[in-house]
Amino acid sequence: MSAALALLLLLPPASPPPADASAERRCPPADTGCAFGRWDASPLQDGLDEMVSSHRGKVSLYAKNMSTGETVEVAADAVVRSASTIKMGVFLEAFHQVKEGRAKLADRLTLREEDKVQGSGILAFLRAPLDLALEDILTLMMIDSDNTATNMAIDRVGLSAVNARFKALGLKETWLYKKVYKPAEGPLPPEQKTYGLGKTTAREMGRLLEGMVRCDLGDAALCDRMVSIMKNQQYRNMIPHYIEADMDTSETGSVVADKVGALDAQRSDVGIVFSPAGPIVIAAFTDGNADQRWACENEGELLIARLSKAVFDAWGRKK
């Protein structure tokens, strides 16, 4: 027997790494299919992984149980196209400016004909000039993803202020590049061609939502107003889809406060589920989707709905 072999036989057997209470996935950022057999996987994580593995596209997910601190994730640090979920940043910055006294929800903004842009929303179909409160503009941006309202809100709060807010919150990969369907005001980085309107990660968007749950803004009335607006988000086919279908919301109203995003090959939804067991943050992104139909049966949308329902079933039921 060689000395080297004898030494190897004397070494103690390797022990598995300690289990993680949060069941975090530690996968390379661009990988949505790794580590399915990891040491610390939970039944919930296993179920999510199985759903993701059969999807015809890329998936990024971050979810946190705000009552227990548990998390589950799939490629949560992958940088993704934000689509309209980046409007969350404009929304948050506006409320920070209200809190700081630099703006008021009652401030008047005027819709001009040249402000109108294509895509989602209703302002492009209304007569101009039209006088609206800042609160009205923010509401249209969030509940109907109104692109014209979004640009008006960006004009009011400042694009640079939105990105400065992301930085102040410690979000290193979240960025708003420009207004919607408008030329950029100044040079853009080469990466903008890849990401379009904005970029983010599931984890960073989740962290933004966690701050809303905690009311990091520091004004309970304003935090309640933000959540109230988001609960009226009109497109209910992703995070709310199976969750609210399974609940009696006749007295409580919507239990999901969210912001959706959609491009031909991308579907995303980020929000807070106010479950019977406490708030749950979910940020889900799909991209490179084979199914690019603009229909309720879109595979990306229904995957997000199923992932969200699995998280709700594991964490949101009263024990």
Secondary structure, 3 states (H helix, E strand, C coil): CCHHHHHHHHCCCCCCCCCCCCCCCCCCCCCCCCCCCCCCCCHHHHHHHHHHHCCCCEEEEEEEECCCCCEEEECCCCCEECHHHHHHHHHHHHHHHHHCCCCCCCCEEEECHHHCCCCCCCHHHCCCCEEEEHHHHHHHHHHCCCHHHHHHHHHHHCHHHHHHHHHHCCCCCCEECCCCCCCCCCCCCCCHHHHCCEEECHHHHHHHHHHHHHCCCCCHHHHHHHHHHHHCCCCCCCCHHHHHHCCCCCCCCCCEEEEEEEECCEEEEEEEEEECCEEEEEEEEEECCCCCCCCCCCHHHHHHHHHHHHHHHHHCCCC
